Amino acid sequence: MNLKELSLEGNEIKSLGSIFHGKEGMKLNKLEVLNLRYNLFNNSIFSSLVELSNLKSLDLSYNKLKGAIYTKDLNALSNLEELILSDNEVNGFIPSQGLRLMNLKVVDLSGNDFNNSILSSLATLSNLKNLSGNGLIDMKGKNQPSPHPLFLFS
C-alpha cells in the first residue's frame, strides 16, 4: 500500500494489535506520518510500530503512556524526525542514554512528568532543533533557568 499519512485521532483505540505487522497486517512500509493522538494507547504501542521503518512523524499526544518508555522499539523508527508525546504521564526513557533517533529534529514532551534526567536521553540527538516541555530544566541544580536555549521549555 502506498499510503503516506494516516490519522486515527480521537477513536479511543487501546491497541493496534498486529494491524501493521504479521501475516494479517497492513503493509504500510511507505507510511511517513502517523497521528494517534487522543486515544487510549499505553507504552506497548511502540512494539506495534516497529515495522514502520519510513515513519517520519509520530504523534502520540493525549494517550495513556505512563512511566518510562523503553527505547528498544522506539529506536526501530530510525527515520523519525518528529516525535510528539505531549500530555501523557511519561517520566523518562530506559536505558536513559539509549535513545538513538539520529534524524529526530522535533520533540514535544510537554505535559509529562520529566525531570533533569531527561537531558541524558536527549544528549545523543545531534539533529534536534526544537524541544518542547514543561517549565525550565535546571541545568545547575539550583532551580534556575537554563542558560542553553535548547532546554528552555515552554
Buried (B, 14 or more C-beta within 10 A) or exposed (E): EEEEEBEBBEEEBBEBEEBBBEEEBBEBBEBBBBBBBBBEBBBEBBBBBBBBBBBBBBBBBBBBBBBBBBBBBBBBBBBBBBBBBBBBEBBBBBEBEBBBBBBBBBBBBBBBBBEEEBBBBBEBBEEBEEBBBBEBBBBEEEEEBBEEEEBBBE
